[in-house]
Amino acid sequence: MDETVDRQWVGDLVRATIEEDLAGGVDVTTTATVDPDQVSVAELVARADGVVAGLEIAELVLRQVAAPDEIEIEHTVRDGDSVQRGGILMTVRGKTRQLLTAERTTLNLLCHLSGVATLTRHWVDAVEGTGAVIRDTRKTMPLLRSLEKYAVRCGGGKNHRMGLSDAALIKDNHVIAAGGVAEAFRLVRKAYPEIGIEVEVDSVEDAVIAVESGAELVLLDNMDVPLLREAVEKVAGRARLEASGGLTLDRAREVAETGVDFLAVGALTHSAPVLDIGLDLKEA
């Protein structure tokens, strides 16, 4: 993880996920079947090709369940690395009961974040060489935003705003409420003179109005390729342009080649399939 992720918050999240699984009790299956003194080695293994994200979080889960002096962890790869099916990501030696109790929570977080990173890498690869940047959105799982956006970065993407207060995005409903694109922009700029403002539009005409009002970043919502090209031509470099809405991986390059600066892809976080990773137990 990097400095954008609050480690105290991650620690609280890890504790909460473990408590959710144990629900104040014990792992009854593991307690019944495993001797308390048994020691094993566990390998976290990729079951499919992909990009890894969340190894440090996986380690936090394991260390939270285990006593500090009863577990040894060795990383084989780092977050952001590409892995192939069968590749070992991490090796853990510890009490068998603790390893098995932590298994599901560890994999839930690691598989999900690695899935986000893997899907992001597919999008990044699809537009390579065009100059366009793949960005995420706020369409994230509740309370997992900072981790999912971290996973996007592991996959080679960039982050859009983190929340509602670090940048302004004037959307269609704001435009309706304010009485027009220009007026909405004026009101936000007056209230928050230093904040970055992006304006969402669904027509080339409104894109031009937004730029002439002072917008430096315009989101082109649900425009087809010909309209995107027209918007790029009409804006003529006076603002950065972001394509969003209805984007699919198979047409990502076509969209990027229109000359837009960004592709905003909600699917990176709201629809990423997990990367299949397993925990394989071995005798110590």
Protein Blocks (a to p, Z undefined) as FASTA:
>chain_A
ZZklcfklmmmmmmmmmmmmnnopacfklmmmpcfkbccddddddfbdcddehklmmmmm
mmmmpcfklcccddfbdehiacdehiafbdcdddfklmmmmmmmmmmmmmmmmmmmmmmm
mmmmmmgonlpacdddfbdcehilmmmmmmmmmnopacddfblmlpccddfklmmmnopa
klmmmmmmmmmmmbccddddfbfklmmmmmmnopabdcdehiafklmmmmmmmnnopacc
ddeehiafklmmmmmmnopabdcdfklmmmpccdddddddddZZ
